[in-house]
Amino acid sequence: MSSIPTRQEFEQQLQQPWHLSWEGSEGLVVTLVEVSEGTAMNARHECYSAVFAQPAGIQLPQHSYLLRSPSSAQWQVLLTPIGPDEDGERHLLQAVFHSRRAP
């Protein structure tokens, strides 16, 4: 398992339930709703983001969460609130990754 999830891992599990947890909590299920390519600083790097929808009525803060995929892989990931979805019903969290490309 890599220290960060790859863009391909996210893309393969788009619209699937993922699990977020943090110290002292059982956590909750979020849905991966978007995976986007970003702008890397140079050709040796890649940049991408993943956006998760929280359950209706939940609005978590920016925090380093334990993120578990539907295939049970897990990573410690910083997630940042980016506002509500287009319907205004669910709040979104985003993780942005900027890393060296695999050789």
BALO-466866 format. One record per residue: residue in one letter; residue number from 1; x, y, z of N, C-alpha, C, O, CB in turn. Coordinates in Angstrom, 2 decimals, always signed. Glycine has a CB too. Layout:
% residues N
residu a; num NUM; n.px X; n.py Y; n.pz Z; ca.px X; ca.py Y; ca.pz Z; c.px X; c.py Y; c.pz Z; o.px X; o.py Y; o.pz Z; cb.px X; cb.py Y; cb.pz Z
...
//
This chain:
% residues 103
residu m; num 1; n.px +0.84; n.py -1.18; n.pz +0.00; ca.px +0.00; ca.py +0.00; ca.pz +0.00; c.px +0.88; c.py +1.24; c.pz +0.00; o.px +1.88; o.py +1.31; o.pz +0.72; cb.px -0.96; cb.py +0.00; cb.pz +1.22
residu s; num 2; n.px +0.52; n.py +2.23; n.pz -0.81; ca.px +1.28; ca.py +3.47; ca.pz -0.88; c.px +0.91; c.py +4.37; c.pz +0.30; o.px -0.10; o.py +4.15; o.pz +0.97; cb.px +1.02; cb.py +4.19; cb.pz -2.21
residu s; num 3; n.px +1.74; n.py +5.38; n.pz +0.53; ca.px +1.47; ca.py +6.29; ca.pz +1.63; c.px +0.32; c.py +7.25; c.pz +1.31; o.px -0.28; o.py +7.83; o.pz +2.21; cb.px +2.72; cb.py +7.09; cb.pz +1.96
residu i; num 4; n.px +0.00; n.py +7.40; n.pz +0.02; ca.px -1.17; ca.py +8.18; ca.pz -0.38; c.px -1.94; c.py +7.40; c.pz -1.46; o.px -1.35; o.py +6.63; o.pz -2.21; cb.px -0.75; cb.py +9.60; cb.pz -0.91
residu p; num 5; n.px -3.24; n.py +7.60; n.pz -1.52; ca.px -4.01; ca.py +6.92; ca.pz -2.57; c.px -3.68; c.py +7.52; c.pz -3.93; o.px -3.46; o.py +8.72; o.pz -4.05; cb.px -5.53; cb.py +7.02; cb.pz -2.28
residu t; num 6; n.px -3.66; n.py +6.68; n.pz -4.95; ca.px -3.40; ca.py +7.18; ca.pz -6.30; c.px -4.69; c.py +7.69; c.pz -6.93; o.px -5.79; o.py +7.35; o.pz -6.49; cb.px -2.78; cb.py +6.07; cb.pz -7.17
residu r; num 7; n.px -4.54; n.py +8.49; n.pz -7.96; ca.px -5.71; ca.py +8.98; ca.pz -8.69; c.px -6.51; c.py +7.80; c.pz -9.25; o.px -7.74; o.py +7.83; o.pz -9.23; cb.px -5.30; cb.py +9.93; cb.pz -9.84
residu q; num 8; n.px -5.83; n.py +6.78; n.pz -9.72; ca.px -6.50; ca.py +5.61; ca.pz -10.27; c.px -7.31; c.py +4.88; c.pz -9.20; o.px -8.40; o.py +4.39; o.pz -9.48; cb.px -5.47; cb.py +4.66; cb.pz -10.89
residu e; num 9; n.px -6.78; n.py +4.80; n.pz -7.98; ca.px -7.54; ca.py +4.16; ca.pz -6.89; c.px -8.83; c.py +4.92; c.pz -6.63; o.px -9.88; o.py +4.31; o.pz -6.40; cb.px -6.69; cb.py +4.11; cb.pz -5.59
residu f; num 10; n.px -8.76; n.py +6.24; n.pz -6.65; ca.px -9.98; ca.py +7.03; ca.pz -6.48; c.px -10.94; c.py +6.82; c.pz -7.65; o.px -12.13; o.py +6.57; o.pz -7.44; cb.px -9.63; cb.py +8.53; cb.pz -6.35
residu e; num 11; n.px -10.42; n.py +6.91; n.pz -8.87; ca.px -11.29; ca.py +6.79; ca.pz -10.05; c.px -12.00; c.py +5.44; c.pz -10.10; o.px -13.15; o.py +5.36; o.pz -10.54; cb.px -10.48; cb.py +6.99; cb.pz -11.33
residu q; num 12; n.px -11.34; n.py +4.39; n.pz -9.67; ca.px -11.94; ca.py +3.06; ca.pz -9.69; c.px -13.05; c.py +2.90; c.pz -8.66; o.px -13.86; o.py +1.97; o.pz -8.75; cb.px -10.88; cb.py +2.01; cb.pz -9.44
residu q; num 13; n.px -13.11; n.py +3.81; n.pz -7.68; ca.px -14.10; ca.py +3.68; ca.pz -6.61; c.px -14.96; c.py +4.93; c.pz -6.48; o.px -15.45; o.py +5.27; o.pz -5.40; cb.px -13.40; cb.py +3.38; cb.pz -5.29
residu l; num 14; n.px -15.14; n.py +5.61; n.pz -7.60; ca.px -15.98; ca.py +6.81; ca.pz -7.66; c.px -17.44; c.py +6.43; c.pz -7.40; o.px -17.91; o.py +5.38; o.pz -7.84; cb.px -15.83; cb.py +7.51; cb.pz -9.04
residu q; num 15; n.px -18.15; n.py +7.29; n.pz -6.70; ca.px -19.56; ca.py +7.11; ca.pz -6.32; c.px -19.77; c.py +5.94; c.pz -5.36; o.px -20.88; o.py +5.44; o.pz -5.21; cb.px -20.40; cb.py +6.88; cb.pz -7.57
residu q; num 16; n.px -18.70; n.py +5.52; n.pz -4.71; ca.px -18.77; ca.py +4.43; ca.pz -3.73; c.px -18.68; c.py +4.99; c.pz -2.31; o.px -18.19; o.py +6.10; o.pz -2.11; cb.px -17.63; cb.py +3.40; cb.pz -3.99
residu p; num 17; n.px -19.16; n.py +4.24; n.pz -1.33; ca.px -19.03; ca.py +4.67; ca.pz +0.06; c.px -17.62; c.py +4.45; c.pz +0.60; o.px -17.05; o.py +3.36; o.pz +0.43; cb.px -20.04; cb.py +3.93; cb.pz +0.94
residu w; num 18; n.px -17.06; n.py +5.45; n.pz +1.21; ca.px -15.77; ca.py +5.40; ca.pz +1.89; c.px -16.03; c.py +5.66; c.pz +3.36; o.px -17.09; o.py +6.18; o.pz +3.72; cb.px -14.74; cb.py +6.44; cb.pz +1.28
residu h; num 19; n.px -15.08; n.py +5.32; n.pz +4.22; ca.px -15.28; ca.py +5.53; ca.pz +5.66; c.px -14.23; c.py +6.50; c.pz +6.19; o.px -13.04; o.py +6.35; o.pz +5.94; cb.px -15.22; cb.py +4.18; cb.pz +6.42
residu l; num 20; n.px -14.70; n.py +7.49; n.pz +6.94; ca.px -13.82; ca.py +8.44; ca.pz +7.63; c.px -13.88; c.py +8.17; c.pz +9.11; o.px -14.96; o.py +7.94; o.pz +9.66; cb.px -14.22; cb.py +9.92; cb.pz +7.32
residu s; num 21; n.px -12.74; n.py +8.19; n.pz +9.76; ca.px -12.75; ca.py +8.09; ca.pz +11.22; c.px -11.66; c.py +9.00; c.pz +11.78; o.px -10.77; o.py +9.46; o.pz +11.07; cb.px -12.53; cb.py +6.61; cb.pz +11.68
residu w; num 22; n.px -11.76; n.py +9.25; n.pz +13.06; ca.px -10.81; ca.py +10.09; ca.pz +13.76; c.px -10.79; c.py +9.62; c.pz +15.20; o.px -11.67; o.py +8.89; o.pz +15.65; cb.px -11.19; cb.py +11.60; cb.pz +13.66
residu e; num 23; n.px -9.77; n.py +10.04; n.pz +15.92; ca.px -9.58; ca.py +9.59; ca.pz +17.30; c.px -10.82; c.py +9.85; c.pz +18.15; o.px -11.36; o.py +10.96; o.pz +18.16; cb.px -8.37; cb.py +10.27; cb.pz +17.91
residu g; num 24; n.px -11.24; n.py +8.82; n.pz +18.87; ca.px -12.38; ca.py +8.96; ca.pz +19.77; c.px -13.74; c.py +8.87; c.pz +19.10; o.px -14.75; o.py +9.19; o.pz +19.72; cb.px -12.28; cb.py +10.25; cb.pz +20.47
residu s; num 25; n.px -13.77; n.py +8.43; n.pz +17.84; ca.px -15.04; ca.py +8.35; ca.pz +17.12; c.px -15.10; c.py +7.09; c.pz +16.27; o.px -14.08; o.py +6.58; o.pz +15.81; cb.px -15.23; cb.py +9.60; cb.pz +16.25
residu e; num 26; n.px -16.31; n.py +6.60; n.pz +16.07; ca.px -16.51; ca.py +5.47; ca.pz +15.16; c.px -16.44; c.py +5.94; c.pz +13.71; o.px -16.26; o.py +5.12; o.pz +12.80; cb.px -17.86; cb.py +4.78; cb.pz +15.43
residu g; num 27; n.px -16.57; n.py +7.24; n.pz +13.49; ca.px -16.51; ca.py +7.79; ca.pz +12.15; c.px -17.85; c.py +7.74; c.pz +11.44; o.px -18.89; o.py +7.55; o.pz +12.06; cb.px -15.49; cb.py +7.06; cb.pz +11.35
residu l; num 28; n.px -17.79; n.py +7.91; n.pz +10.13; ca.px -19.00; ca.py +7.91; ca.pz +9.33; c.px -18.67; c.py +7.59; c.pz +7.88; o.px -17.51; o.py +7.60; o.pz +7.46; cb.px -19.71; cb.py +9.26; cb.pz +9.43
residu v; num 29; n.px -19.72; n.py +7.30; n.pz +7.13; ca.px -19.57; ca.py +6.95; ca.pz +5.72; c.px -19.75; c.py +8.22; c.pz +4.88; o.px -20.70; o.py +8.97; o.pz +5.09; cb.px -20.59; cb.py +5.85; cb.pz +5.30
residu v; num 30; n.px -18.84; n.py +8.43; n.pz +3.94; ca.px -18.93; ca.py +9.53; ca.pz +2.97; c.px -18.92; c.py +8.91; c.pz +1.58; o.px -18.54; o.py +7.75; o.pz +1.41; cb.px -17.74; cb.py +10.56; cb.pz +3.15
residu t; num 31; n.px -19.34; n.py +9.68; n.pz +0.59; ca.px -19.38; ca.py +9.19; ca.pz -0.79; c.px -18.38; c.py +9.95; c.pz -1.63; o.px -18.37; o.py +11.19; o.pz -1.62; cb.px -20.80; cb.py +9.32; cb.pz -1.39
residu l; num 32; n.px -17.53; n.py +9.23; n.pz -2.35; ca.px -16.58; ca.py +9.86; ca.pz -3.27; c.px -17.37; c.py +10.33; c.pz -4.50; o.px -17.87; o.py +9.51; o.pz -5.26; cb.px -15.43; cb.py +8.87; cb.pz -3.68
residu v; num 33; n.px -17.47; n.py +11.64; n.pz -4.68; ca.px -18.32; ca.py +12.19; ca.pz -5.75; c.px -17.54; c.py +12.78; c.pz -6.92; o.px -18.11; o.py +13.02; o.pz -7.99; cb.px -19.22; cb.py +13.23; cb.pz -5.19
residu e; num 34; n.px -16.25; n.py +13.03; n.pz -6.74; ca.px -15.48; ca.py +13.65; ca.pz -7.83; c.px -14.00; c.py +13.37; c.pz -7.67; o.px -13.47; o.py +13.37; o.pz -6.55; cb.px -15.72; cb.py +15.17; cb.pz -7.87
residu v; num 35; n.px -13.34; n.py +13.12; n.pz -8.79; ca.px -11.89; ca.py +12.99; ca.pz -8.84; c.px -11.44; c.py +13.88; c.pz -10.00; o.px -11.92; o.py +13.74; o.pz -11.12; cb.px -11.42; cb.py +11.48; cb.pz -9.04
residu s; num 36; n.px -10.51; n.py +14.78; n.pz -9.73; ca.px -10.08; ca.py +15.73; ca.pz -10.75; c.px -8.56; c.py +15.80; c.pz -10.83; o.px -7.86; o.py +15.69; o.pz -9.83; cb.px -10.64; cb.py +17.12; cb.pz -10.47
residu e; num 37; n.px -8.07; n.py +15.98; n.pz -12.05; ca.px -6.64; ca.py +16.21; ca.pz -12.24; c.px -6.37; c.py +17.68; c.pz -12.00; o.px -7.14; o.py +18.54; o.pz -12.43; cb.px -6.18; cb.py +15.77; cb.pz -13.67
residu g; num 38; n.px -5.28; n.py +17.97; n.pz -11.32; ca.px -4.89; ca.py +19.35; ca.pz -11.07; c.px -3.70; c.py +19.73; c.pz -11.92; o.px -3.35; o.py +19.04; o.pz -12.87; cb.px -4.58; cb.py +19.55; cb.pz -9.59
residu t; num 39; n.px -3.07; n.py +20.85; n.pz -11.56; ca.px -1.90; ca.py +21.33; ca.pz -12.28; c.px -0.67; c.py +21.08; c.pz -11.43; o.px -0.51; o.py +21.66; o.pz -10.36; cb.px -2.04; cb.py +22.85; cb.pz -12.62
residu a; num 40; n.px +0.20; n.py +20.22; n.pz -11.92; ca.px +1.43; ca.py +19.89; ca.pz -11.20; c.px +2.49; c.py +20.97; c.pz -11.44; o.px +2.42; o.py +21.70; o.pz -12.42; cb.px +1.96; cb.py +18.50; cb.pz -11.63
residu m; num 41; n.px +3.46; n.py +21.06; n.pz -10.53; ca.px +4.48; ca.py +22.10; ca.pz -10.65; c.px +5.46; c.py +21.84; c.pz -11.78; o.px +6.09; o.py +22.77; o.pz -12.28; cb.px +5.23; cb.py +22.23; cb.pz -9.36
residu n; num 42; n.px +5.60; n.py +20.56; n.pz -12.19; ca.px +6.48; ca.py +20.23; ca.pz -13.32; c.px +6.13; c.py +18.83; c.pz -13.81; o.px +5.26; o.py +18.17; o.pz -13.24; cb.px +7.99; cb.py +20.33; cb.pz -12.92
residu a; num 43; n.px +6.81; n.py +18.36; n.pz -14.83; ca.px +6.49; ca.py +17.07; ca.pz -15.45; c.px +6.83; c.py +15.88; c.pz -14.55; o.px +6.33; o.py +14.78; o.pz -14.78; cb.px +7.23; cb.py +16.94; cb.pz -16.76
residu r; num 44; n.px +7.65; n.py +16.08; n.pz -13.54; ca.px +8.01; ca.py +14.98; ca.pz -12.64; c.px +6.96; c.py +14.74; c.pz -11.55; o.px +7.04; o.py +13.77; o.pz -10.80; cb.px +9.34; cb.py +15.27; cb.pz -11.99
residu h; num 45; n.px +5.99; n.py +15.62; n.pz -11.48; ca.px +4.97; ca.py +15.54; ca.pz -10.43; c.px +3.58; c.py +15.40; c.pz -11.03; o.px +3.36; o.py +15.65; o.pz -12.22; cb.px +5.02; cb.py +16.77; cb.pz -9.53
residu e; num 46; n.px +2.64; n.py +14.98; n.pz -10.18; ca.px +1.24; ca.py +14.95; ca.pz -10.57; c.px +0.41; c.py +15.59; c.pz -9.46; o.px +0.82; o.py +15.61; o.pz -8.30; cb.px +0.77; cb.py +13.49; cb.pz -10.85
residu c; num 47; n.px -0.73; n.py +16.09; n.pz -9.84; ca.px -1.63; ca.py +16.73; ca.pz -8.89; c.px -3.04; c.py +16.25; c.pz -9.19; o.px -3.45; o.py +16.20; o.pz -10.35; cb.px -1.53; cb.py +18.29; cb.pz -8.97
residu y; num 48; n.px -3.79; n.py +15.90; n.pz -8.16; ca.px -5.17; ca.py +15.46; ca.pz -8.32; c.px -5.91; c.py +15.70; c.pz -7.01; o.px -5.30; o.py +15.88; o.pz -5.96; cb.px -5.25; cb.py +13.97; cb.pz -8.75
residu s; num 49; n.px -7.23; n.py +15.69; n.pz -7.09; ca.px -8.03; ca.py +15.89; ca.pz -5.90; c.px -9.18; c.py +14.90; c.pz -5.87; o.px -9.59; o.py +14.36; o.pz -6.90; cb.px -8.55; cb.py +17.33; cb.pz -5.82
residu a; num 50; n.px -9.69; n.py +14.69; n.pz -4.67; ca.px -10.85; ca.py +13.83; ca.pz -4.46; c.px -11.83; c.py +14.61; c.pz -3.59; o.px -11.45; o.py +15.23; o.pz -2.60; cb.px -10.45; cb.py +12.47; cb.pz -3.79
residu v; num 51; n.px -13.12; n.py +14.58; n.pz -3.98; ca.px -14.16; ca.py +15.29; ca.pz -3.25; c.px -15.14; c.py +14.26; c.pz -2.70; o.px -15.62; o.py +13.38; o.pz -3.42; cb.px -14.89; cb.py +16.33; cb.pz -4.15
residu f; num 52; n.px -15.43; n.py +14.39; n.pz -1.41; ca.px -16.34; ca.py +13.48; ca.pz -0.70; c.px -17.56; c.py +14.25; c.pz -0.20; o.px -17.44; o.py +15.34; o.pz +0.34; cb.px -15.62; cb.py +12.79; cb.pz +0.48
residu a; num 53; n.px -18.73; n.py +13.66; n.pz -0.39; ca.px -19.97; ca.py +14.23; ca.pz +0.15; c.px -20.24; c.py +13.59; c.pz +1.51; o.px -20.21; o.py +12.37; o.pz +1.65; cb.px -21.17; cb.py +14.01; cb.pz -0.83
residu q; num 54; n.px -20.52; n.py +14.44; n.pz +2.49; ca.px -20.85; ca.py +13.97; ca.pz +3.82; c.px -22.35; c.py +13.67; c.pz +3.88; o.px -23.11; o.py +14.17; o.pz +3.04; cb.px -20.45; cb.py +15.02; cb.pz +4.89
residu p; num 55; n.px -22.78; n.py +12.89; n.pz +4.84; ca.px -24.22; ca.py +12.67; ca.pz +4.99; c.px -24.95; c.py +13.99; c.pz +5.25; o.px -24.37; o.py +14.92; o.pz +5.82; cb.px -24.49; cb.py +11.67; cb.pz +6.14
residu a; num 56; n.px -26.20; n.py +14.08; n.pz +4.83; ca.px -27.00; ca.py +15.29; ca.pz +5.05; c.px -26.99; c.py +15.64; c.pz +6.54; o.px -27.14; o.py +14.77; o.pz +7.39; cb.px -28.47; cb.py +15.09; cb.pz +4.54
residu g; num 57; n.px -26.82; n.py +16.92; n.pz +6.83; ca.px -26.83; ca.py +17.39; ca.pz +8.21; c.px -25.49; c.py +17.33; c.pz +8.91; o.px -25.38; o.py +17.80; o.pz +10.05; cb.px -27.81; cb.py +16.61; cb.pz +8.97
residu i; num 58; n.px -24.48; n.py +16.78; n.pz +8.28; ca.px -23.14; ca.py +16.69; ca.pz +8.88; c.px -22.23; c.py +17.70; c.pz +8.19; o.px -22.27; o.py +17.86; o.pz +6.98; cb.px -22.56; cb.py +15.23; cb.pz +8.74
residu q; num 59; n.px -21.41; n.py +18.38; n.pz +9.00; ca.px -20.46; ca.py +19.35; ca.pz +8.47; c.px -19.17; c.py +19.24; c.pz +9.28; o.px -19.00; o.py +19.93; o.pz +10.29; cb.px -21.04; cb.py +20.81; cb.pz +8.52
residu l; num 60; n.px -18.28; n.py +18.36; n.pz +8.84; ca.px -17.02; ca.py +18.15; ca.pz +9.56; c.px -16.01; c.py +19.27; c.pz +9.28; o.px -16.06; o.py +19.89; o.pz +8.22; cb.px -16.42; cb.py +16.80; cb.pz +9.17
residu p; num 61; n.px -15.10; n.py +19.52; n.pz +10.23; ca.px -14.08; ca.py +20.55; ca.pz +10.03; c.px -12.88; c.py +20.01; c.pz +9.27; o.px -12.76; o.py +18.81; o.pz +9.03; cb.px -13.63; cb.py +21.11; cb.pz +11.38
residu q; num 62; n.px -11.99; n.py +20.92; n.pz +8.88; ca.px -10.71; ca.py +20.50; ca.pz +8.31; c.px -9.99; c.py +19.69; c.pz +9.38; o.px -9.89; o.py +20.09; o.pz +10.54; cb.px -9.85; cb.py +21.73; cb.pz +7.84
residu h; num 63; n.px -9.47; n.py +18.55; n.pz +8.95; ca.px -8.84; ca.py +17.66; ca.pz +9.92; c.px -8.08; c.py +16.57; c.pz +9.17; o.px -8.34; o.py +16.32; o.pz +8.00; cb.px -9.89; cb.py +17.03; cb.pz +10.89
residu s; num 64; n.px -7.16; n.py +15.94; n.pz +9.84; ca.px -6.48; ca.py +14.77; ca.pz +9.29; c.px -7.27; c.py +13.54; c.pz +9.72; o.px -7.26; o.py +13.16; o.pz +10.89; cb.px -4.97; cb.py +14.70; cb.pz +9.77
residu y; num 65; n.px -7.94; n.py +12.92; n.pz +8.76; ca.px -8.82; ca.py +11.78; ca.pz +9.02; c.px -8.18; c.py +10.50; c.pz +8.54; o.px -7.32; o.py +10.51; o.pz +7.65; cb.px -10.18; cb.py +11.99; cb.pz +8.33
residu l; num 66; n.px -8.59; n.py +9.38; n.pz +9.12; ca.px -8.24; ca.py +8.08; ca.pz +8.59; c.px -9.31; c.py +7.76; c.pz +7.54; o.px -10.49; o.py +7.64; o.pz +7.86; cb.px -8.16; cb.py +6.96; cb.pz +9.72
residu l; num 67; n.px -8.88; n.py +7.63; n.pz +6.30; ca.px -9.78; ca.py +7.40; ca.pz +5.17; c.px -9.63; c.py +5.94; c.pz +4.73; o.px -8.53; o.py +5.49; o.pz +4.40; cb.px -9.47; cb.py +8.38; cb.pz +3.99
residu r; num 68; n.px -10.75; n.py +5.21; n.pz +4.73; ca.px -10.73; ca.py +3.81; ca.pz +4.32; c.px -11.57; c.py +3.64; c.pz +3.06; o.px -12.73; o.py +4.07; o.pz +3.00; cb.px -11.26; cb.py +2.88; cb.pz +5.45
residu s; num 69; n.px -10.99; n.py +3.01; n.pz +2.05; ca.px -11.65; ca.py +2.81; ca.pz +0.77; c.px -12.62; c.py +1.63; c.pz +0.85; o.px -12.58; o.py +0.86; o.pz +1.81; cb.px -10.62; cb.py +2.57; cb.pz -0.34
residu p; num 70; n.px -13.50; n.py +1.48; n.pz -0.17; ca.px -14.38; ca.py +0.32; ca.pz -0.20; c.px -13.62; c.py -1.00; c.pz -0.25; o.px -14.16; o.py -2.04; o.pz +0.15; cb.px -15.30; cb.py +0.42; cb.pz -1.40
residu s; num 71; n.px -12.37; n.py -0.98; n.pz -0.73; ca.px -11.57; ca.py -2.20; ca.pz -0.77; c.px -10.72; c.py -2.38; c.pz +0.50; o.px -9.85; o.py -3.25; o.pz +0.55; cb.px -10.66; cb.py -2.18; cb.pz -2.00
residu s; num 72; n.px -10.99; n.py -1.55; n.pz +1.51; ca.px -10.36; ca.py -1.61; ca.pz +2.84; c.px -8.92; c.py -1.10; c.pz +2.91; o.px -8.27; o.py -1.28; o.pz +3.94; cb.px -10.39; cb.py -3.00; cb.pz +3.32
residu a; num 73; n.px -8.41; n.py -0.47; n.pz +1.85; ca.px -7.12; ca.py +0.22; ca.pz +1.96; c.px -7.36; c.py +1.47; c.pz +2.80; o.px -8.47; o.py +2.02; o.pz +2.79; cb.px -6.52; cb.py +0.58; cb.pz +0.53
residu q; num 74; n.px -6.36; n.py +1.93; n.pz +3.53; ca.px -6.56; ca.py +3.13; ca.pz +4.34; c.px -5.33; c.py +4.01; c.pz +4.38; o.px -4.19; o.py +3.55; o.pz +4.29; cb.px -6.95; cb.py +2.74; cb.pz +5.75
residu w; num 75; n.px -5.60; n.py +5.30; n.pz +4.53; ca.px -4.56; ca.py +6.32; ca.pz +4.55; c.px -4.97; c.py +7.42; c.pz +5.52; o.px -6.15; o.py +7.64; o.pz +5.77; cb.px -4.31; cb.py +6.89; cb.pz +3.13
residu q; num 76; n.px -3.98; n.py +8.11; n.pz +6.06; ca.px -4.22; ca.py +9.32; ca.pz +6.84; c.px -4.22; c.py +10.47; c.pz +5.85; o.px -3.24; o.py +10.68; o.pz +5.14; cb.px -3.12; cb.py +9.52; cb.pz +7.98
residu v; num 77; n.px -5.33; n.py +11.22; n.pz +5.78; ca.px -5.51; ca.py +12.24; ca.pz +4.75; c.px -6.07; c.py +13.52; c.pz +5.36; o.px -6.98; o.py +13.47; o.pz +6.19; cb.px -6.44; cb.py +11.73; cb.pz +3.63
residu l; num 78; n.px -5.52; n.py +14.66; n.pz +4.94; ca.px -6.06; ca.py +15.96; ca.pz +5.35; c.px -7.24; c.py +16.29; c.pz +4.43; o.px -7.08; o.py +16.36; o.pz +3.21; cb.px -4.97; cb.py +17.08; cb.pz +5.29
residu l; num 79; n.px -8.41; n.py +16.49; n.pz +5.02; ca.px -9.61; ca.py +16.86; ca.pz +4.27; c.px -10.05; c.py +18.26; c.pz +4.68; o.px -10.04; o.py +18.61; o.pz +5.86; cb.px -10.76; cb.py +15.83; cb.pz +4.50
residu t; num 80; n.px -10.44; n.py +19.05; n.pz +3.69; ca.px -10.83; ca.py +20.44; ca.pz +3.91; c.px -12.25; c.py +20.66; c.pz +3.42; o.px -12.58; o.py +20.24; o.pz +2.31; cb.px -9.86; cb.py +21.40; cb.pz +3.20
residu p; num 81; n.px -13.10; n.py +21.32; n.pz +4.21; ca.px -14.45; ca.py +21.63; ca.pz +3.75; c.px -14.40; c.py +22.61; c.pz +2.57; o.px -13.62; o.py +23.56; o.pz +2.59; cb.px -15.30; cb.py +22.22; cb.pz +4.90
residu i; num 82; n.px -15.22; n.py +22.37; n.pz +1.55; ca.px -15.26; ca.py +23.27; ca.pz +0.39; c.px -16.68; c.py +23.76; c.pz +0.11; o.px -16.95; o.py +24.28; o.pz -0.97; cb.px -14.70; cb.py +22.56; cb.pz -0.85
residu g; num 83; n.px -17.58; n.py +23.60; n.pz +1.06; ca.px -18.93; ca.py +24.11; ca.pz +0.90; c.px -19.93; c.py +23.01; c.pz +0.59; o.px -19.57; o.py +21.83; o.pz +0.57; cb.px -18.98; cb.py +25.14; cb.pz -0.19
residu p; num 84; n.px -21.17; n.py +23.40; n.pz +0.34; ca.px -22.21; ca.py +22.41; ca.pz +0.05; c.px -22.16; c.py +21.96; c.pz -1.41; o.px -21.55; o.py +22.60; o.pz -2.26; cb.px -23.59; cb.py +22.99; cb.pz +0.38
residu d; num 85; n.px -22.83; n.py +20.83; n.pz -1.69; ca.px -22.97; ca.py +20.37; ca.pz -3.07; c.px -23.93; c.py +21.30; c.pz -3.82; o.px -24.45; o.py +22.25; o.pz -3.23; cb.px -23.48; cb.py +18.89; cb.pz -3.12
residu e; num 86; n.px -24.16; n.py +21.04; n.pz -5.10; ca.px -25.00; ca.py +21.92; ca.pz -5.92; c.px -26.42; c.py +22.05; c.pz -5.40; o.px -27.05; o.py +23.09; o.pz -5.56; cb.px -25.04; cb.py +21.42; cb.pz -7.34
residu d; num 87; n.px -26.92; n.py +21.00; n.pz -4.77; ca.px -28.27; ca.py +21.02; ca.pz -4.21; c.px -28.32; c.py +21.69; c.pz -2.84; o.px -29.40; o.py +22.00; o.pz -2.35; cb.px -28.82; cb.py +19.61; cb.pz -4.12
residu g; num 88; n.px -27.17; n.py +21.90; n.pz -2.23; ca.px -27.11; ca.py +22.49; ca.pz -0.91; c.px -27.49; c.py +21.53; c.pz +0.20; o.px -27.68; o.py +21.94; o.pz +1.34; cb.px -27.99; cb.py +23.69; cb.pz -0.85
residu e; num 89; n.px -27.60; n.py +20.24; n.pz -0.12; ca.px -28.06; ca.py +19.25; ca.pz +0.85; c.px -26.92; c.py +18.60; c.pz +1.63; o.px -27.08; o.py +18.28; o.pz +2.81; cb.px -28.85; cb.py +18.19; cb.pz +0.17
residu r; num 90; n.px -25.77; n.py +18.41; n.pz +0.98; ca.px -24.65; ca.py +17.73; ca.pz +1.63; c.px -23.41; c.py +18.60; c.pz +1.54; o.px -23.14; o.py +19.22; o.pz +0.51; cb.px -24.39; cb.py +16.34; cb.pz +1.00
residu h; num 91; n.px -22.66; n.py +18.63; n.pz +2.62; ca.px -21.41; ca.py +19.38; ca.pz +2.62; c.px -20.29; c.py +18.51; c.pz +2.07; o.px -20.29; o.py +17.29; o.pz +2.23; cb.px -21.06; cb.py +19.88; cb.pz +4.04
residu l; num 92; n.px -19.34; n.py +19.16; n.pz +1.42; ca.px -18.25; ca.py +18.46; ca.pz +0.73; c.px -16.92; c.py +18.66; c.pz +1.45; o.px -16.67; o.py +19.71; o.pz +2.04; cb.px -18.14; cb.py +18.94; cb.pz -0.70
residu l; num 93; n.px -16.09; n.py +17.63; n.pz +1.37; ca.px -14.71; ca.py +17.68; ca.pz +1.86; c.px -13.80; c.py +17.34; c.pz +0.69; o.px -14.12; o.py +16.47; o.pz -0.13; cb.px -14.48; cb.py +16.70; cb.pz +3.06
residu q; num 94; n.px -12.65; n.py +18.02; n.pz +0.61; ca.px -11.73; ca.py +17.79; ca.pz -0.50; c.px -10.34; c.py +17.46; c.pz +0.03; o.px -9.87; o.py +18.04; o.pz +1.00; cb.px -11.67; cb.py +19.01; cb.pz -1.41
residu a; num 95; n.px -9.70; n.py +16.51; n.pz -0.63; ca.px -8.29; ca.py +16.19; ca.pz -0.40; c.px -7.54; c.py +16.51; c.pz -1.68; o.px -7.99; o.py +16.14; o.pz -2.77; cb.px -8.09; cb.py +14.68; cb.pz +0.03
residu v; num 96; n.px -6.40; n.py +17.19; n.pz -1.58; ca.px -5.57; ca.py +17.52; ca.pz -2.74; c.px -4.22; c.py +16.84; c.pz -2.56; o.px -3.62; o.py +16.92; o.pz -1.49; cb.px -5.40; cb.py +19.08; cb.pz -2.91
residu f; num 97; n.px -3.76; n.py +16.18; n.pz -3.62; ca.px -2.51; ca.py +15.44; ca.pz -3.58; c.px -1.57; c.py +16.00; c.pz -4.65; o.px -1.96; o.py +16.19; o.pz -5.80; cb.px -2.74; cb.py +13.92; cb.pz -3.80
residu h; num 98; n.px -0.35; n.py +16.25; n.pz -4.25; ca.px +0.69; ca.py +16.72; ca.pz -5.17; c.px +1.92; c.py +15.90; c.pz -4.85; o.px +2.52; o.py +16.06; o.pz -3.78; cb.px +0.97; cb.py +18.30; cb.pz -5.04
residu s; num 99; n.px +2.29; n.py +15.02; n.pz -5.76; ca.px +3.37; ca.py +14.10; ca.pz -5.46; c.px +4.22; c.py +13.80; c.pz -6.69; o.px +3.83; o.py +14.11; o.pz -7.81; cb.px +2.82; cb.py +12.80; cb.pz -4.88
residu r; num 100; n.px +5.34; n.py +13.19; n.pz -6.45; ca.px +6.24; ca.py +12.78; ca.pz -7.54; c.px +5.59; c.py +11.64; c.pz -8.30; o.px +5.03; o.py +10.72; o.pz -7.70; cb.px +7.66; cb.py +12.34; cb.pz -6.99
residu r; num 101; n.px +5.64; n.py +11.70; n.pz -9.63; ca.px +5.10; ca.py +10.63; ca.pz -10.48; c.px +5.89; c.py +9.35; c.pz -10.25; o.px +7.09; o.py +9.38; o.pz -9.96; cb.px +5.14; cb.py +11.03; cb.pz -11.98
residu a; num 102; n.px +5.20; n.py +8.24; n.pz -10.37; ca.px +5.87; ca.py +6.94; ca.pz -10.30; c.px +6.78; c.py +6.78; c.pz -11.51; o.px +6.41; o.py +7.22; o.pz -12.60; cb.px +4.84; cb.py +5.78; cb.pz -10.22
residu p; num 103; n.px +7.94; n.py +6.18; n.pz -11.35; ca.px +8.86; ca.py +6.02; ca.pz -12.48; c.px +8.29; c.py +5.12; c.pz -13.57; o.px +8.94; o.py +4.89; o.pz -14.59; cb.px +10.20; cb.py +5.46; cb.pz -12.00
//
